[in-house]
């Protein structure tokens, strides 16, 4: 099982590539959608990393993967241009995912 990243930033892709994570750089919505569908169909990809900006473009594809798919685990990651997250974003994400208040 492997990780895969879909990003719109070459810097993000290069940084994760240095950590051994393959990925693609896409900037147009049709290409983002194609990359998500290709990654979701690959049985070797266990974790799909996608930048927040691209995930927002394709929530109709991302949401079902997060909620019902056994594989891949979809993780939205910030990139250097992200506006930032709320201080409790991780806690809120856990609460939404498993229904436990921390």
C-alpha distances in whole Angstrom, upper triangle without the diagonal:
4,7,10,14,17,20,24,24,24,24,21,19,20,20,16,16,18,15,13,11,12,14,18,21,23,26,28,27,26,24,22,22,21,18,17,17,15,12,13,13,10,8,5,6,5,8,11,14,17,20,23,25,23,22,26,26,24,24,25,22,20,22,21,17,18,20,19,16,13,10,10,11,14,15,19,19,23,24,27,29,28,31,30,29,31,32,30,27,25,27,28,24,23,27,26,22,24,27,28,31,30
4,7,10,14,17,20,20,20,20,17,15,17,16,13,12,14,12,9,8,9,11,14,18,20,23,25,24,24,21,19,20,19,16,15,16,14,11,12,13,10,9,6,5,5,7,9,11,14,17,20,23,20,20,23,24,22,23,24,20,19,21,21,17,17,20,20,16,14,11,10,11,12,13,16,17,20,21,24,26,25,29,27,27,29,30,29,26,23,26,27,23,23,26,25,22,24,28,28,30,30
4,7,10,13,17,17,17,17,14,12,14,14,10,10,13,10,9,6,7,8,12,15,17,20,22,22,22,19,17,18,17,14,13,15,13,10,12,14,11,11,9,6,6,5,6,7,11,14,17,19,17,16,20,21,19,20,22,18,16,19,19,15,15,19,19,16,15,11,9,9,10,10,13,13,16,17,20,22,22,25,24,23,26,26,26,23,20,23,24,20,21,24,23,20,23,26,27,29,28
4,7,10,14,14,14,15,12,10,12,13,9,10,13,11,10,6,5,5,8,11,13,16,18,18,18,15,13,15,14,10,10,12,11,8,10,12,10,12,10,7,8,6,5,6,8,12,15,17,14,14,18,18,17,18,20,16,15,18,18,15,15,19,19,16,16,12,10,10,10,10,12,12,15,15,19,20,20,23,23,23,26,27,26,23,21,24,25,21,22,25,24,21,24,27,28,30,29
4,6,10,11,11,12,9,7,10,11,8,9,12,12,11,7,6,4,6,8,10,13,16,16,17,14,11,13,13,10,10,13,12,9,12,14,13,15,13,10,11,9,6,5,6,8,12,13,11,12,15,16,15,16,18,16,14,17,18,15,15,19,20,18,18,15,12,12,10,9,10,9,12,12,15,17,16,20,20,20,23,25,24,21,20,23,23,20,22,25,23,21,24,27,28,30,29
4,7,9,10,12,9,8,12,13,11,12,15,15,14,11,9,6,5,6,7,10,12,12,13,10,8,10,11,7,8,11,11,9,12,14,14,17,16,12,14,11,8,6,5,7,10,11,8,9,13,12,12,14,16,14,12,16,17,15,15,19,20,18,19,16,13,13,11,10,10,10,12,11,15,15,15,19,19,20,23,25,25,21,21,24,24,20,23,25,23,22,25,28,30,30,30
4,5,8,9,7,7,10,11,10,12,15,15,15,12,11,8,6,5,6,8,11,12,14,11,9,12,13,10,11,14,14,13,15,18,18,20,19,16,17,14,11,8,6,5,9,9,7,9,12,12,13,15,18,16,14,17,20,17,18,21,23,21,22,19,16,16,13,12,10,9,10,8,11,12,12,16,17,18,22,24,24,21,21,24,24,21,23,26,24,23,27,29,31,31,31
4,7,9,8,8,11,13,13,14,17,18,18,15,14,11,8,5,5,5,9,11,13,11,9,13,14,12,13,16,17,16,18,21,21,24,23,19,21,18,14,12,9,7,10,8,7,11,12,12,13,16,19,17,16,20,22,20,20,24,26,24,26,23,20,20,16,15,13,12,11,9,11,10,12,15,17,19,22,25,26,22,23,26,26,23,26,29,27,26,30,32,33,33,33
4,5,5,6,9,10,11,12,15,16,17,14,14,11,9,6,8,8,12,14,17,14,13,16,17,15,16,20,19,18,21,23,23,25,24,21,22,19,16,13,11,9,11,10,10,13,15,15,17,19,22,21,19,22,25,23,23,26,28,26,27,24,22,21,18,16,14,12,11,8,9,9,11,15,16,19,22,24,26,23,23,27,26,24,27,30,28,28,31,33,34,34,33
4,5,5,6,9,10,10,12,14,15,13,12,10,9,6,9,10,14,17,18,15,14,18,18,16,17,21,20,18,22,24,23,25,23,21,22,19,17,14,13,12,15,14,14,17,19,18,20,22,25,23,22,25,27,25,25,29,30,28,29,26,23,22,20,18,17,14,14,10,11,12,15,18,19,22,25,27,28,25,26,29,29,27,29,32,31,30,33,36,36,37,36
4,5,5,6,9,10,11,13,14,13,13,12,11,10,13,14,17,19,22,19,17,21,21,18,20,23,22,20,23,26,24,27,24,22,23,20,18,14,14,12,15,15,15,18,20,20,22,24,26,25,23,26,28,26,26,29,31,29,30,26,23,23,20,18,16,13,12,9,9,11,14,17,18,20,24,25,27,24,24,28,28,26,28,31,30,30,33,35,35,35,34
4,6,5,6,8,10,11,12,11,11,10,10,9,12,13,17,18,20,17,15,19,19,16,17,21,20,18,20,23,22,24,22,19,19,16,14,11,10,9,12,13,13,15,17,18,19,21,24,22,20,23,25,22,22,26,27,26,26,23,20,19,17,14,13,10,10,7,8,11,12,16,16,18,21,23,24,21,21,25,25,22,25,28,27,26,29,31,32,32,31
4,6,5,6,9,10,10,8,8,6,7,7,10,13,16,18,19,16,14,18,17,14,15,19,17,15,18,21,19,21,19,16,18,15,13,10,10,10,14,14,14,16,18,19,19,21,24,21,20,23,25,22,22,26,27,25,25,22,19,18,16,15,14,12,12,10,12,14,15,19,19,21,25,26,27,24,23,27,27,24,26,29,28,27,30,33,33,34,33
4,6,5,6,9,10,9,9,9,10,10,13,16,19,21,22,19,18,21,21,17,19,22,20,18,22,24,22,24,21,19,20,18,16,14,14,14,17,18,17,19,22,22,23,25,28,25,23,27,28,25,25,29,30,28,28,24,22,21,20,18,17,15,15,12,13,16,18,21,21,23,27,28,29,26,25,29,30,27,29,32,31,30,33,35,36,36,35
4,5,5,7,9,9,10,11,12,12,16,18,21,23,24,21,20,23,23,19,20,23,22,19,22,25,23,24,21,19,19,17,16,13,14,13,17,18,18,19,22,23,24,25,28,26,23,26,28,25,25,28,30,27,27,24,21,20,19,17,16,13,13,11,12,15,16,20,19,21,24,25,26,23,23,26,27,25,26,30,29,28,31,33,33,34,32
4,5,5,6,5,7,8,11,12,15,18,21,22,23,20,18,21,21,17,17,21,19,16,19,21,19,21,18,15,16,13,12,10,12,12,16,17,17,18,21,22,22,23,26,23,21,24,25,22,22,25,27,24,24,20,18,17,16,14,14,12,13,12,13,16,17,21,20,21,24,25,25,22,21,25,26,23,24,28,27,25,28,31,31,32,30
4,5,5,5,6,7,10,12,15,18,21,23,23,20,19,21,21,17,18,21,19,16,19,21,19,20,17,15,16,15,14,12,14,15,19,20,19,20,23,24,24,25,27,25,23,26,27,24,24,28,28,25,25,21,19,19,18,17,17,15,16,15,16,19,20,24,23,24,28,28,29,26,25,28,29,26,27,31,30,28,31,34,34,35,34
4,5,7,9,11,14,15,19,21,25,26,27,24,22,25,24,21,22,24,22,20,23,25,22,23,20,18,19,17,17,15,17,17,21,22,22,23,26,27,27,28,31,28,26,29,30,27,26,30,31,28,27,24,22,21,21,19,19,17,18,16,17,20,21,25,24,25,29,29,29,27,25,29,30,28,29,32,32,30,32,35,35,36,34
4,6,9,11,15,16,20,22,25,26,27,24,22,25,24,20,21,24,22,19,21,23,20,21,18,16,16,14,15,13,16,17,20,22,21,22,25,26,26,27,29,27,24,27,28,25,24,28,29,26,25,21,19,18,18,17,18,15,17,16,17,21,21,25,23,24,27,27,27,25,23,26,28,25,26,29,29,27,29,32,32,33,31
4,6,10,13,16,19,22,25,26,26,23,21,23,22,19,19,22,19,16,19,21,18,18,15,13,14,13,14,13,16,17,21,23,21,22,26,26,26,27,29,26,24,26,27,24,24,27,28,24,23,20,18,18,18,17,18,17,19,18,20,23,23,27,26,26,29,29,30,27,25,28,29,26,27,30,30,28,30,33,33,34,33
4,7,10,13,16,19,22,22,23,19,18,20,19,15,16,18,16,13,16,18,15,16,13,11,12,10,10,10,12,14,18,19,18,18,22,23,22,23,25,22,20,23,24,20,20,24,24,21,20,17,14,15,14,14,15,14,16,16,18,21,21,24,23,24,27,28,27,24,23,26,27,24,24,28,27,25,27,30,31,32,31
4,7,10,13,17,19,20,20,17,15,17,16,12,14,16,13,11,14,16,13,15,12,10,12,11,10,10,12,14,18,19,17,18,21,21,21,22,24,21,19,23,23,20,21,24,24,21,21,17,15,16,15,15,16,15,17,16,19,21,22,25,25,25,29,30,30,26,25,28,29,25,26,30,29,26,29,32,33,34,34
4,7,10,13,16,16,17,13,12,14,13,9,11,14,12,10,13,15,13,15,13,11,13,11,9,9,10,12,15,16,14,15,18,18,17,19,21,18,17,20,21,18,19,23,23,20,21,17,14,15,14,14,14,13,15,14,17,19,19,23,23,24,27,29,29,25,24,28,28,24,26,29,27,26,28,31,33,34,33
4,6,10,12,13,14,10,9,12,11,8,10,13,11,10,14,15,14,17,16,14,16,14,11,11,10,11,15,15,12,14,17,16,16,19,20,17,17,20,21,19,20,24,24,22,22,19,16,17,15,15,15,14,16,14,17,18,19,22,23,24,28,29,30,26,26,29,29,26,28,31,29,27,30,33,34,35,35
4,7,10,12,13,9,9,12,12,9,12,15,14,13,16,18,18,21,20,17,19,17,14,12,10,10,14,13,10,13,16,15,15,18,20,18,17,21,23,20,21,25,26,24,25,22,19,19,17,16,15,14,15,13,15,15,16,20,21,23,26,28,29,26,26,29,29,26,28,31,29,28,31,34,35,36,36
4,6,8,9,6,6,10,10,8,11,13,13,13,16,18,18,21,21,18,20,18,15,13,11,11,13,11,9,12,14,12,13,16,18,16,16,20,21,20,21,24,25,23,25,22,19,20,17,17,15,15,15,14,16,15,17,20,21,23,26,29,29,26,26,30,29,26,29,31,29,28,31,34,35,36,36
4,7,9,7,7,11,12,11,13,15,16,16,19,21,21,25,24,21,23,21,17,15,12,11,13,10,8,12,13,10,12,16,17,16,16,20,22,21,22,25,26,25,27,24,22,22,19,18,16,16,15,14,15,14,15,18,20,22,25,28,29,26,27,30,28,26,29,31,29,28,32,34,36,36,36
4,6,5,6,9,10,11,12,14,15,17,18,20,21,25,25,22,24,22,18,17,14,13,14,11,9,12,12,9,11,15,16,15,16,19,21,20,22,25,26,25,27,25,22,23,20,20,18,18,18,17,19,17,18,20,22,24,27,30,31,27,28,31,30,27,30,32,29,29,33,35,37,37,38
4,5,5,6,9,10,11,12,14,15,16,18,20,23,24,21,23,21,17,16,13,13,13,11,8,10,10,7,8,11,12,12,13,16,18,18,19,22,23,22,25,22,20,21,18,18,16,18,18,17,20,18,18,20,22,23,26,29,29,26,27,30,28,25,28,30,27,27,30,32,34,35,36
4,5,5,6,9,10,11,12,14,15,17,19,22,23,21,23,21,18,18,15,16,16,14,11,13,13,10,9,13,13,12,14,17,18,18,20,22,23,22,24,22,20,22,19,20,19,20,21,20,23,21,21,24,26,27,29,33,32,29,29,32,30,27,30,32,29,28,32,34,36,37,38
4,5,5,6,9,10,10,12,14,15,17,20,21,18,21,19,16,16,13,14,16,14,10,12,14,11,11,14,15,13,14,18,19,18,20,23,23,21,24,21,19,20,18,19,17,18,19,19,21,20,21,23,25,26,29,32,32,28,29,32,30,27,30,32,29,28,32,34,36,37,38
4,5,5,6,9,10,11,12,14,16,19,19,16,18,16,13,12,10,11,12,11,7,9,11,8,8,11,12,10,11,15,16,15,17,20,20,19,21,18,16,17,14,15,14,15,16,16,19,18,18,21,22,23,26,28,28,25,25,28,26,23,26,28,25,24,28,30,32,33,34
4,5,5,6,9,10,11,12,14,18,19,16,18,17,13,14,11,13,14,13,9,10,11,9,7,10,10,8,10,13,14,13,15,18,18,17,19,17,15,17,14,16,15,17,19,19,22,21,20,23,24,24,27,30,29,25,26,29,27,24,26,28,25,24,27,29,32,33,34
4,5,5,6,9,10,11,12,16,17,15,18,17,14,15,13,15,17,16,12,13,15,12,10,14,13,10,12,16,16,14,17,20,20,17,20,17,15,17,15,17,17,19,21,21,24,23,23,26,27,27,30,33,32,28,28,31,29,26,28,30,27,26,29,32,34,36,37
4,5,5,6,9,10,11,14,15,12,15,14,10,12,10,13,15,15,11,12,14,13,11,14,14,11,12,15,16,14,16,19,19,17,18,15,13,15,13,15,15,16,18,18,21,21,21,24,25,25,28,31,30,26,26,29,28,24,26,29,26,24,28,30,33,34,34
4,5,5,6,9,10,13,14,11,13,12,8,10,9,12,13,14,10,9,13,11,9,11,11,8,8,12,12,10,12,15,15,13,15,12,10,12,10,12,12,15,17,18,21,21,20,23,23,23,26,28,27,24,23,26,25,21,23,25,23,21,24,27,29,31,31
4,5,5,6,9,12,14,12,14,14,11,13,13,16,17,17,13,13,15,14,11,13,12,8,10,13,12,10,13,16,15,13,15,12,11,13,12,15,16,18,21,22,25,25,24,27,27,27,29,32,30,27,26,29,27,24,25,27,24,22,25,28,31,33,34
4,6,5,6,10,11,10,13,13,11,13,13,16,19,19,15,15,18,17,14,16,15,12,13,16,15,13,16,18,17,14,16,13,11,14,14,16,17,19,22,22,25,26,25,28,29,28,31,33,32,29,28,30,29,26,27,29,27,25,27,30,33,35,35
4,5,5,8,9,7,9,9,7,10,11,14,17,18,14,14,17,16,14,15,16,12,12,15,14,11,14,16,16,13,13,10,8,11,10,13,14,16,19,20,23,24,23,26,26,26,29,30,29,26,25,27,26,23,24,27,24,22,25,28,30,32,32
4,6,8,9,7,9,9,8,11,12,16,17,19,15,14,17,17,13,14,14,10,10,13,11,8,11,13,12,9,10,7,6,9,9,13,15,17,20,22,25,26,24,27,27,26,28,30,29,25,24,26,25,21,23,25,22,20,22,25,28,30,31
4,6,9,8,11,12,11,15,16,19,21,22,18,17,20,19,16,17,16,13,13,16,14,11,14,16,14,11,12,9,9,13,13,16,18,21,24,25,28,29,28,31,31,30,32,34,33,29,28,30,29,25,26,28,26,23,25,28,31,33,34
4,5,6,9,11,11,14,16,19,22,23,19,19,22,21,19,20,19,15,15,18,16,13,16,18,16,13,13,9,9,12,13,16,19,20,24,24,28,29,28,31,31,30,33,34,33,29,28,30,30,26,26,29,27,24,26,29,31,34,34
4,6,8,11,12,15,18,21,23,25,22,21,24,24,21,22,21,17,17,19,17,14,16,18,16,12,11,8,8,12,14,17,20,22,25,26,30,31,30,33,32,31,34,35,33,30,28,30,30,26,26,28,26,23,25,28,30,33,33
4,6,9,11,14,17,20,23,25,22,21,25,25,22,23,23,19,18,21,19,16,17,20,18,14,13,9,9,12,14,16,19,20,24,25,28,30,29,32,31,30,33,34,32,29,27,29,29,26,26,29,27,24,25,29,30,33,33
4,6,7,10,13,17,19,21,18,17,21,21,19,20,20,16,15,18,17,13,14,17,16,13,11,8,6,9,10,13,15,17,20,21,25,26,25,28,27,27,29,30,29,25,23,26,26,22,22,26,24,21,23,26,28,30,30
4,7,10,13,17,19,21,19,17,21,22,19,19,20,17,15,16,16,12,12,15,14,11,9,6,5,6,9,11,14,16,20,21,25,26,25,28,26,25,27,28,26,23,21,23,23,19,19,22,21,18,20,23,24,27,27
4,6,10,13,15,18,16,14,18,19,17,17,18,15,13,15,15,11,11,14,14,12,11,7,5,5,6,7,11,12,16,17,21,22,21,24,22,21,24,24,23,20,18,20,20,17,17,20,19,16,18,22,23,25,24
4,6,10,12,15,12,11,15,16,14,14,16,13,10,13,14,10,10,14,15,12,12,9,6,6,5,6,8,10,14,15,19,20,19,21,21,20,22,24,23,19,18,21,20,17,18,21,19,17,19,23,24,26,26
4,7,9,12,11,10,13,15,14,14,16,14,11,14,15,12,12,16,17,15,15,12,9,8,6,5,6,7,10,11,15,16,15,18,17,17,20,21,20,17,16,19,19,15,17,20,19,17,20,23,24,25,25
4,6,8,7,6,10,11,11,11,14,12,10,13,15,12,12,16,18,16,17,15,12,11,7,6,5,6,8,10,13,14,13,16,15,15,19,21,20,17,16,20,19,16,18,21,19,18,21,24,25,26,26
4,6,6,6,9,10,11,12,15,14,12,14,17,15,15,18,20,19,20,18,15,14,10,8,5,5,6,6,10,10,9,12,12,13,16,19,19,15,16,19,18,16,19,21,19,19,22,24,26,26,26
4,6,5,6,9,10,10,14,14,11,13,16,15,14,17,20,19,21,19,17,15,11,9,5,6,6,8,11,10,8,10,10,10,14,16,17,13,14,17,16,14,17,19,17,17,21,23,24,24,24
4,6,5,7,9,10,14,14,12,14,18,17,16,19,22,21,24,22,19,18,14,12,9,9,8,8,11,9,8,10,12,13,16,19,20,16,18,21,19,17,21,22,20,21,24,26,27,27,27
4,5,5,7,9,12,11,10,13,16,15,15,18,20,19,21,19,17,16,12,12,9,10,10,10,13,12,11,14,15,16,19,22,22,18,19,22,21,18,21,23,21,21,24,26,28,28,29
4,5,5,6,9,9,7,9,12,12,11,14,17,16,18,17,14,13,10,9,7,9,10,12,15,14,12,14,15,15,17,20,20,16,17,20,18,15,18,20,17,17,21,23,25,25,26
4,5,5,9,10,9,10,14,14,13,16,18,19,21,20,18,17,13,12,9,11,12,13,16,14,12,13,14,14,17,20,20,16,18,20,18,16,19,20,18,18,22,23,25,25,26
4,6,9,9,9,12,14,15,15,18,20,19,22,21,19,18,15,15,12,14,14,15,18,16,14,16,17,18,20,24,23,20,21,24,22,19,23,24,21,21,25,26,29,29,30
4,5,5,6,9,11,11,12,15,16,16,19,18,16,16,12,14,12,14,16,17,20,18,17,18,20,19,22,25,24,20,21,24,21,19,22,23,20,19,23,25,27,28,29
4,5,5,6,9,10,10,12,14,14,18,17,15,15,12,13,11,14,16,18,21,19,17,18,19,18,20,23,22,18,19,21,18,16,19,20,16,16,20,21,24,25,26
4,6,6,7,9,11,12,13,14,17,17,16,16,13,15,14,18,19,21,24,23,21,22,23,21,23,26,25,21,22,24,21,18,21,21,18,18,21,22,25,27,28
4,6,6,7,9,11,11,11,15,14,13,13,11,13,13,16,19,20,24,23,21,23,23,22,24,27,25,22,22,24,21,18,21,22,18,17,21,23,26,27,29
4,6,5,6,9,10,10,13,12,11,10,7,10,10,13,16,18,21,21,18,20,20,19,21,23,22,18,18,20,18,15,17,19,15,14,18,20,22,24,25
4,5,5,6,8,10,13,13,12,11,9,11,11,15,17,20,23,23,20,21,21,19,20,23,21,17,17,19,16,13,15,16,13,12,15,17,20,22,23
4,5,5,6,7,10,11,11,11,10,13,14,18,20,23,27,26,23,25,24,23,24,26,24,20,20,21,19,16,17,18,14,13,16,18,21,23,25
4,6,6,5,8,8,7,8,7,10,12,16,19,21,25,25,23,24,24,22,24,25,23,20,19,21,19,15,16,18,15,13,16,18,21,23,25
4,6,6,9,9,8,7,6,8,10,14,17,20,24,24,21,22,21,19,20,22,20,16,15,17,15,12,13,14,11,9,12,15,17,20,21
4,6,9,10,11,10,10,12,14,17,20,23,27,27,24,25,24,21,22,24,21,18,17,18,16,13,13,14,10,8,11,13,16,19,21
4,7,9,10,10,11,14,16,20,23,26,30,30,27,28,27,25,26,27,25,22,20,21,19,16,16,17,14,11,13,16,19,22,23
4,5,7,8,9,13,16,19,22,25,29,29,27,28,27,25,27,28,26,22,21,22,21,17,17,19,16,13,15,18,21,24,25
4,6,7,10,13,17,20,23,26,29,30,28,30,29,26,28,29,26,23,21,22,21,18,17,19,17,14,15,18,20,24,25
3,5,8,12,15,18,21,23,27,28,26,29,27,26,27,28,26,23,21,23,22,18,18,21,19,15,17,20,22,25,26
4,6,9,12,15,19,21,24,25,23,26,25,23,25,27,25,21,20,22,21,17,18,20,18,15,17,21,23,25,25
4,6,10,13,16,19,22,23,21,24,22,20,22,23,21,18,16,18,18,14,14,17,15,12,14,18,19,22,22
4,7,10,13,16,19,20,18,20,19,18,20,21,20,16,15,17,16,12,14,16,14,12,15,18,20,22,22
4,6,10,13,16,17,15,17,16,14,17,18,17,13,12,15,14,11,12,15,14,12,15,18,19,20,20
4,7,10,13,14,11,14,13,12,14,16,15,12,11,15,14,11,13,16,14,14,17,19,20,21,21
4,7,10,11,9,12,11,10,14,15,15,12,12,15,15,13,15,18,17,16,19,22,22,22,22
4,7,8,6,9,8,9,12,14,15,12,13,16,16,14,17,20,19,19,22,24,24,24,23
4,5,5,9,9,11,15,17,18,15,16,20,20,18,21,23,22,22,26,27,28,27,26
4,6,9,9,12,16,17,19,17,18,22,22,21,23,26,25,25,29,30,30,29,28
4,6,9,12,15,17,20,17,19,22,22,21,24,26,25,26,29,30,31,30,29
4,5,8,12,14,16,14,16,19,18,17,21,23,22,22,26,27,27,26,26
4,7,10,13,15,13,16,18,17,17,21,22,21,23,26,26,27,25,25
4,7,9,12,10,12,15,15,15,18,19,19,21,23,24,24,22,21
4,6,8,6,9,12,11,11,14,16,16,17,20,20,20,19,18
4,5,5,9,10,9,11,14,14,15,17,19,19,19,16,16
4,6,8,9,10,12,14,14,16,18,19,19,18,15,14
4,6,5,6,9,10,10,12,14,16,15,14,12,10
4,6,5,6,9,10,10,12,14,14,14,13,12
4,5,5,6,9,10,10,12,13,12,11,10
4,5,5,6,9,10,11,11,9,8,7
4,5,5,6,9,10,10,10,8,9
4,5,5,6,9,9,10,10,11
4,5,5,6,7,7,8,8
4,6,6,5,5,5,7
4,6,6,8,9,11
4,6,8,11,12
4,6,9,11
4,7,10
4,6
4
